[in-house]
Amino acid sequence: MKSITAPFLAGLLMVAAPAPAQWSKQPDPAVPRTRDGKPNLAVPALKTRDGKTDLSGVWLPDPDPKGKPEGVENAISPRYFLDITADLKPEEVPFVPWAAAVFKQHLESRGKEDPIAHCQPTGVPALGTIPLPYKIVQTPRLIVILYEENTVFRQIFLDGRKLPEAAEPRWMGYSTGKWDGDTLVVDTVGFNDRSWLDRFGHPHSDGLHVIERFRRRDIGHLDVEVTIDDPKAYRKPITYTQRQTLVPDEDLLEYFCAENEKDVAHFK
């Protein structure tokens, strides 16, 4: 697998590598400081006025602790950015036959068929593994997630509404959330089948159901457990946990893949 994908990994990592910050640092009053003025990311997570865990902040997926530097930036990508089955042996991946065939085709394309290589949306849940920051804005009835990658957003409704049964398929799907103690549980359905679950090219169907469990371990660290439940493509659910770290005192920048895009001409 690595030998097949190596030619295009460097390019993907270079595109996704965080750019130098352009905002001047603005200390976040919600983040406690050590005596030398540095953010103390180990203190307990804050609560909102209604007693829920406050997930607000700018977050960045952690690099793979087992990963190696790649690309011109010498960056280590998040563990599930490349492969959602990184914790499984190849024979353990529960493909149905058509999904296995499509995955093989995606690998053999060496990234040329990757939607993000054509400036199409990354989709859910892969957006949570892209090595670019995103911002959670939390209110009692709605959580909005703003992604620097392609300047897209998600809405997670906490007002008790039901997921649509016959929704127009979308890249981001339709999301509702509820609290399970200190953990936010998000259900998302209503996807099209055009996005990839990772950059190796694991496919999904329009029957994809994504369950995310957001748990803020302390003020500086967020665990997002993702379950991919798609019986049309996989015989059983696939679950992984992508860890995230707070990026204090920083904010998002605009990012547009299509601006000065020059890759597609070389894919023919």
Contacts in CASP RR format, 6 or more apart in sequence:
PFRMAT RR
TARGET T0000
AUTHOR 0000-0000-0000
METHOD contacts of the structure
MODEL  1
MKSITAPFLAGLLMVAAPAPAQWSKQPDPAVPRTRDGKPNLAVPALKTRD
GKTDLSGVWLPDPDPKGKPEGVENAISPRYFLDITADLKPEEVPFVPWAA
AVFKQHLESRGKEDPIAHCQPTGVPALGTIPLPYKIVQTPRLIVILYEEN
TVFRQIFLDGRKLPEAAEPRWMGYSTGKWDGDTLVVDTVGFNDRSWLDRF
GHPHSDGLHVIERFRRRDIGHLDVEVTIDDPKAYRKPITYTQRQTLVPDE
DLLEYFCAENEKDVAHFK
1 83 0 8 1.000
1 90 0 8 1.000
1 107 0 8 1.000
1 200 0 8 1.000
4 107 0 8 1.000
4 108 0 8 1.000
4 110 0 8 1.000
5 82 0 8 1.000
5 107 0 8 1.000
5 110 0 8 1.000
5 111 0 8 1.000
5 199 0 8 1.000
5 200 0 8 1.000
7 110 0 8 1.000
8 110 0 8 1.000
8 111 0 8 1.000
8 112 0 8 1.000
8 114 0 8 1.000
8 117 0 8 1.000
9 70 0 8 1.000
9 71 0 8 1.000
9 82 0 8 1.000
9 199 0 8 1.000
10 70 0 8 1.000
10 71 0 8 1.000
10 72 0 8 1.000
11 71 0 8 1.000
12 111 0 8 1.000
12 114 0 8 1.000
12 116 0 8 1.000
12 117 0 8 1.000
12 199 0 8 1.000
13 70 0 8 1.000
13 71 0 8 1.000
13 73 0 8 1.000
13 75 0 8 1.000
13 77 0 8 1.000
13 131 0 8 1.000
14 71 0 8 1.000
14 72 0 8 1.000
14 73 0 8 1.000
15 116 0 8 1.000
15 257 0 8 1.000
16 77 0 8 1.000
16 81 0 8 1.000
16 130 0 8 1.000
16 131 0 8 1.000
16 132 0 8 1.000
16 149 0 8 1.000
17 73 0 8 1.000
17 75 0 8 1.000
17 131 0 8 1.000
18 60 0 8 1.000
18 131 0 8 1.000
18 132 0 8 1.000
18 133 0 8 1.000
19 253 0 8 1.000
19 255 0 8 1.000
21 250 0 8 1.000
21 253 0 8 1.000
22 253 0 8 1.000
23 250 0 8 1.000
23 251 0 8 1.000
23 253 0 8 1.000
25 249 0 8 1.000
25 250 0 8 1.000
26 249 0 8 1.000
26 251 0 8 1.000
27 33 0 8 1.000
27 248 0 8 1.000
27 249 0 8 1.000
28 39 0 8 1.000
28 57 0 8 1.000
28 248 0 8 1.000
28 249 0 8 1.000
30 46 0 8 1.000
30 54 0 8 1.000
30 56 0 8 1.000
30 219 0 8 1.000
31 39 0 8 1.000
31 40 0 8 1.000
31 41 0 8 1.000
31 219 0 8 1.000
31 220 0 8 1.000
31 246 0 8 1.000
31 248 0 8 1.000
31 249 0 8 1.000
32 39 0 8 1.000
32 40 0 8 1.000
32 43 0 8 1.000
32 219 0 8 1.000
33 39 0 8 1.000
33 40 0 8 1.000
34 40 0 8 1.000
39 220 0 8 1.000
39 246 0 8 1.000
39 248 0 8 1.000
39 249 0 8 1.000
40 219 0 8 1.000
41 218 0 8 1.000
41 219 0 8 1.000
41 220 0 8 1.000
41 221 0 8 1.000
41 245 0 8 1.000
41 246 0 8 1.000
41 248 0 8 1.000
42 218 0 8 1.000
42 219 0 8 1.000
42 220 0 8 1.000
43 218 0 8 1.000
43 219 0 8 1.000
44 218 0 8 1.000
44 219 0 8 1.000
45 53 0 8 1.000
45 54 0 8 1.000
45 182 0 8 1.000
45 216 0 8 1.000
45 217 0 8 1.000
45 218 0 8 1.000
45 219 0 8 1.000
45 220 0 8 1.000
46 53 0 8 1.000
46 54 0 8 1.000
46 219 0 8 1.000
47 53 0 8 1.000
47 54 0 8 1.000
48 54 0 8 1.000
48 138 0 8 1.000
48 140 0 8 1.000
50 140 0 8 1.000
52 138 0 8 1.000
52 140 0 8 1.000
52 179 0 8 1.000
52 182 0 8 1.000
52 184 0 8 1.000
53 182 0 8 1.000
53 183 0 8 1.000
53 184 0 8 1.000
53 215 0 8 1.000
53 216 0 8 1.000
54 138 0 8 1.000
54 216 0 8 1.000
55 136 0 8 1.000
55 138 0 8 1.000
55 143 0 8 1.000
55 184 0 8 1.000
55 214 0 8 1.000
55 216 0 8 1.000
55 222 0 8 1.000
56 136 0 8 1.000
56 137 0 8 1.000
56 138 0 8 1.000
57 135 0 8 1.000
57 136 0 8 1.000
57 246 0 8 1.000
58 133 0 8 1.000
58 134 0 8 1.000
58 135 0 8 1.000
58 246 0 8 1.000
58 247 0 8 1.000
58 248 0 8 1.000
58 250 0 8 1.000
58 251 0 8 1.000
58 252 0 8 1.000
59 133 0 8 1.000
59 134 0 8 1.000
59 135 0 8 1.000
59 136 0 8 1.000
59 222 0 8 1.000
59 244 0 8 1.000
59 245 0 8 1.000
59 246 0 8 1.000
59 247 0 8 1.000
60 131 0 8 1.000
60 132 0 8 1.000
60 133 0 8 1.000
60 134 0 8 1.000
60 244 0 8 1.000
60 245 0 8 1.000
60 247 0 8 1.000
61 78 0 8 1.000
61 81 0 8 1.000
61 128 0 8 1.000
61 129 0 8 1.000
61 130 0 8 1.000
61 131 0 8 1.000
61 242 0 8 1.000
61 243 0 8 1.000
61 244 0 8 1.000
62 78 0 8 1.000
62 79 0 8 1.000
62 242 0 8 1.000
62 243 0 8 1.000
62 244 0 8 1.000
62 245 0 8 1.000
63 75 0 8 1.000
63 76 0 8 1.000
63 77 0 8 1.000
63 78 0 8 1.000
63 79 0 8 1.000
63 131 0 8 1.000
64 76 0 8 1.000
64 77 0 8 1.000
64 78 0 8 1.000
64 79 0 8 1.000
64 86 0 8 1.000
65 79 0 8 1.000
66 79 0 8 1.000
67 76 0 8 1.000
67 77 0 8 1.000
67 79 0 8 1.000
68 76 0 8 1.000
69 75 0 8 1.000
69 76 0 8 1.000
70 76 0 8 1.000
70 77 0 8 1.000
75 131 0 8 1.000
77 131 0 8 1.000
78 129 0 8 1.000
78 130 0 8 1.000
78 131 0 8 1.000
78 242 0 8 1.000
79 86 0 8 1.000
79 129 0 8 1.000
79 240 0 8 1.000
79 242 0 8 1.000
80 86 0 8 1.000
80 129 0 8 1.000
80 198 0 8 1.000
80 226 0 8 1.000
80 240 0 8 1.000
80 242 0 8 1.000
81 126 0 8 1.000
81 129 0 8 1.000
81 130 0 8 1.000
81 131 0 8 1.000
81 198 0 8 1.000
81 199 0 8 1.000
82 198 0 8 1.000
82 199 0 8 1.000
82 200 0 8 1.000
83 198 0 8 1.000
83 199 0 8 1.000
83 200 0 8 1.000
83 202 0 8 1.000
84 197 0 8 1.000
84 198 0 8 1.000
84 202 0 8 1.000
84 226 0 8 1.000
84 228 0 8 1.000
84 238 0 8 1.000
84 240 0 8 1.000
85 92 0 8 1.000
85 93 0 8 1.000
85 202 0 8 1.000
85 238 0 8 1.000
86 240 0 8 1.000
87 240 0 8 1.000
88 238 0 8 1.000
93 234 0 8 1.000
93 238 0 8 1.000
94 234 0 8 1.000
94 235 0 8 1.000
94 236 0 8 1.000
94 238 0 8 1.000
95 103 0 8 1.000
95 233 0 8 1.000
95 234 0 8 1.000
95 235 0 8 1.000
96 232 0 8 1.000
96 233 0 8 1.000
96 234 0 8 1.000
96 235 0 8 1.000
98 233 0 8 1.000
99 202 0 8 1.000
99 203 0 8 1.000
99 204 0 8 1.000
99 205 0 8 1.000
99 233 0 8 1.000
99 234 0 8 1.000
102 203 0 8 1.000
103 200 0 8 1.000
103 201 0 8 1.000
103 202 0 8 1.000
103 203 0 8 1.000
105 113 0 8 1.000
106 113 0 8 1.000
106 114 0 8 1.000
106 196 0 8 1.000
106 200 0 8 1.000
106 201 0 8 1.000
106 202 0 8 1.000
106 203 0 8 1.000
107 200 0 8 1.000
107 201 0 8 1.000
111 117 0 8 1.000
111 199 0 8 1.000
112 267 0 8 1.000
114 196 0 8 1.000
114 199 0 8 1.000
114 201 0 8 1.000
115 121 0 8 1.000
115 122 0 8 1.000
115 194 0 8 1.000
115 195 0 8 1.000
115 196 0 8 1.000
116 122 0 8 1.000
116 196 0 8 1.000
116 199 0 8 1.000
116 257 0 8 1.000
117 263 0 8 1.000
117 264 0 8 1.000
117 267 0 8 1.000
118 264 0 8 1.000
119 150 0 8 1.000
119 257 0 8 1.000
119 258 0 8 1.000
119 261 0 8 1.000
120 171 0 8 1.000
120 194 0 8 1.000
120 195 0 8 1.000
121 150 0 8 1.000
121 152 0 8 1.000
121 171 0 8 1.000
121 172 0 8 1.000
121 195 0 8 1.000
122 130 0 8 1.000
122 149 0 8 1.000
122 150 0 8 1.000
122 152 0 8 1.000
122 195 0 8 1.000
123 171 0 8 1.000
123 172 0 8 1.000
123 195 0 8 1.000
124 154 0 8 1.000
124 171 0 8 1.000
124 172 0 8 1.000
124 173 0 8 1.000
124 175 0 8 1.000
124 188 0 8 1.000
124 191 0 8 1.000
124 195 0 8 1.000
124 210 0 8 1.000
125 188 0 8 1.000
125 197 0 8 1.000
125 210 0 8 1.000
125 212 0 8 1.000
125 226 0 8 1.000
125 228 0 8 1.000
126 195 0 8 1.000
126 196 0 8 1.000
126 197 0 8 1.000
126 198 0 8 1.000
126 199 0 8 1.000
127 134 0 8 1.000
127 147 0 8 1.000
127 149 0 8 1.000
127 152 0 8 1.000
127 154 0 8 1.000
128 134 0 8 1.000
128 224 0 8 1.000
128 242 0 8 1.000
128 244 0 8 1.000
129 198 0 8 1.000
129 242 0 8 1.000
130 147 0 8 1.000
130 149 0 8 1.000
132 147 0 8 1.000
132 148 0 8 1.000
132 149 0 8 1.000
132 255 0 8 1.000
133 148 0 8 1.000
133 247 0 8 1.000
133 250 0 8 1.000
133 252 0 8 1.000
134 145 0 8 1.000
134 146 0 8 1.000
134 147 0 8 1.000
134 148 0 8 1.000
134 149 0 8 1.000
134 252 0 8 1.000
135 145 0 8 1.000
135 146 0 8 1.000
135 251 0 8 1.000
135 252 0 8 1.000
136 143 0 8 1.000
136 144 0 8 1.000
136 145 0 8 1.000
137 143 0 8 1.000
137 144 0 8 1.000
137 145 0 8 1.000
137 146 0 8 1.000
140 158 0 8 1.000
141 157 0 8 1.000
141 158 0 8 1.000
141 159 0 8 1.000
142 155 0 8 1.000
142 156 0 8 1.000
142 157 0 8 1.000
142 158 0 8 1.000
142 159 0 8 1.000
143 155 0 8 1.000
143 156 0 8 1.000
143 158 0 8 1.000
143 177 0 8 1.000
143 184 0 8 1.000
144 153 0 8 1.000
144 154 0 8 1.000
144 155 0 8 1.000
144 156 0 8 1.000
145 153 0 8 1.000
145 154 0 8 1.000
145 156 0 8 1.000
146 153 0 8 1.000
146 252 0 8 1.000
147 153 0 8 1.000
147 154 0 8 1.000
148 252 0 8 1.000
148 253 0 8 1.000
148 254 0 8 1.000
148 255 0 8 1.000
149 255 0 8 1.000
150 255 0 8 1.000
150 256 0 8 1.000
150 257 0 8 1.000
151 254 0 8 1.000
151 255 0 8 1.000
151 256 0 8 1.000
152 172 0 8 1.000
154 172 0 8 1.000
154 175 0 8 1.000
155 175 0 8 1.000
156 175 0 8 1.000
156 176 0 8 1.000
156 177 0 8 1.000
156 184 0 8 1.000
156 186 0 8 1.000
157 175 0 8 1.000
157 176 0 8 1.000
157 177 0 8 1.000
158 176 0 8 1.000
158 177 0 8 1.000
158 178 0 8 1.000
158 179 0 8 1.000
160 176 0 8 1.000
160 178 0 8 1.000
161 176 0 8 1.000
162 176 0 8 1.000
163 174 0 8 1.000
163 176 0 8 1.000
163 187 0 8 1.000
163 189 0 8 1.000
163 190 0 8 1.000
164 174 0 8 1.000
164 189 0 8 1.000
164 190 0 8 1.000
167 173 0 8 1.000
167 174 0 8 1.000
167 189 0 8 1.000
167 190 0 8 1.000
169 190 0 8 1.000
169 191 0 8 1.000
169 192 0 8 1.000
169 193 0 8 1.000
169 206 0 8 1.000
170 190 0 8 1.000
170 191 0 8 1.000
170 192 0 8 1.000
171 191 0 8 1.000
171 192 0 8 1.000
171 194 0 8 1.000
171 195 0 8 1.000
172 188 0 8 1.000
173 188 0 8 1.000
173 189 0 8 1.000
173 190 0 8 1.000
173 191 0 8 1.000
174 188 0 8 1.000
174 189 0 8 1.000
174 190 0 8 1.000
175 186 0 8 1.000
175 187 0 8 1.000
175 188 0 8 1.000
176 186 0 8 1.000
176 187 0 8 1.000
177 184 0 8 1.000
177 185 0 8 1.000
177 186 0 8 1.000
177 187 0 8 1.000
178 184 0 8 1.000
178 185 0 8 1.000
179 185 0 8 1.000
180 213 0 8 1.000
182 215 0 8 1.000
182 216 0 8 1.000
183 213 0 8 1.000
183 214 0 8 1.000
183 215 0 8 1.000
184 213 0 8 1.000
184 214 0 8 1.000
184 215 0 8 1.000
185 211 0 8 1.000
185 212 0 8 1.000
185 213 0 8 1.000
186 210 0 8 1.000
186 211 0 8 1.000
186 212 0 8 1.000
186 213 0 8 1.000
186 214 0 8 1.000
187 209 0 8 1.000
187 210 0 8 1.000
187 211 0 8 1.000
188 209 0 8 1.000
188 210 0 8 1.000
188 211 0 8 1.000
188 212 0 8 1.000
189 207 0 8 1.000
189 208 0 8 1.000
189 209 0 8 1.000
189 210 0 8 1.000
190 206 0 8 1.000
190 207 0 8 1.000
190 208 0 8 1.000
191 204 0 8 1.000
191 206 0 8 1.000
191 207 0 8 1.000
191 208 0 8 1.000
191 210 0 8 1.000
192 206 0 8 1.000
193 203 0 8 1.000
193 204 0 8 1.000
193 205 0 8 1.000
193 206 0 8 1.000
193 207 0 8 1.000
193 208 0 8 1.000
195 204 0 8 1.000
196 202 0 8 1.000
196 203 0 8 1.000
197 203 0 8 1.000
197 204 0 8 1.000
197 228 0 8 1.000
203 233 0 8 1.000
204 228 0 8 1.000
204 230 0 8 1.000
204 233 0 8 1.000
205 230 0 8 1.000
205 232 0 8 1.000
205 233 0 8 1.000
206 232 0 8 1.000
207 230 0 8 1.000
207 231 0 8 1.000
207 232 0 8 1.000
208 228 0 8 1.000
208 229 0 8 1.000
208 230 0 8 1.000
208 233 0 8 1.000
209 229 0 8 1.000
209 230 0 8 1.000
210 226 0 8 1.000
210 227 0 8 1.000
210 228 0 8 1.000
210 229 0 8 1.000
211 226 0 8 1.000
211 227 0 8 1.000
211 229 0 8 1.000
212 224 0 8 1.000
212 225 0 8 1.000
212 226 0 8 1.000
212 227 0 8 1.000
213 223 0 8 1.000
213 224 0 8 1.000
213 225 0 8 1.000
214 222 0 8 1.000
214 223 0 8 1.000
214 224 0 8 1.000
215 222 0 8 1.000
215 223 0 8 1.000
215 224 0 8 1.000
215 225 0 8 1.000
216 222 0 8 1.000
216 223 0 8 1.000
217 223 0 8 1.000
219 246 0 8 1.000
220 245 0 8 1.000
220 246 0 8 1.000
220 248 0 8 1.000
221 243 0 8 1.000
221 244 0 8 1.000
221 245 0 8 1.000
221 246 0 8 1.000
222 243 0 8 1.000
222 244 0 8 1.000
222 245 0 8 1.000
222 246 0 8 1.000
223 241 0 8 1.000
223 242 0 8 1.000
223 243 0 8 1.000
223 244 0 8 1.000
224 241 0 8 1.000
224 242 0 8 1.000
224 243 0 8 1.000
224 244 0 8 1.000
225 239 0 8 1.000
225 240 0 8 1.000
225 241 0 8 1.000
226 239 0 8 1.000
226 240 0 8 1.000
226 241 0 8 1.000
226 242 0 8 1.000
227 237 0 8 1.000
227 238 0 8 1.000
227 239 0 8 1.000
228 234 0 8 1.000
228 237 0 8 1.000
228 238 0 8 1.000
228 239 0 8 1.000
229 237 0 8 1.000
END
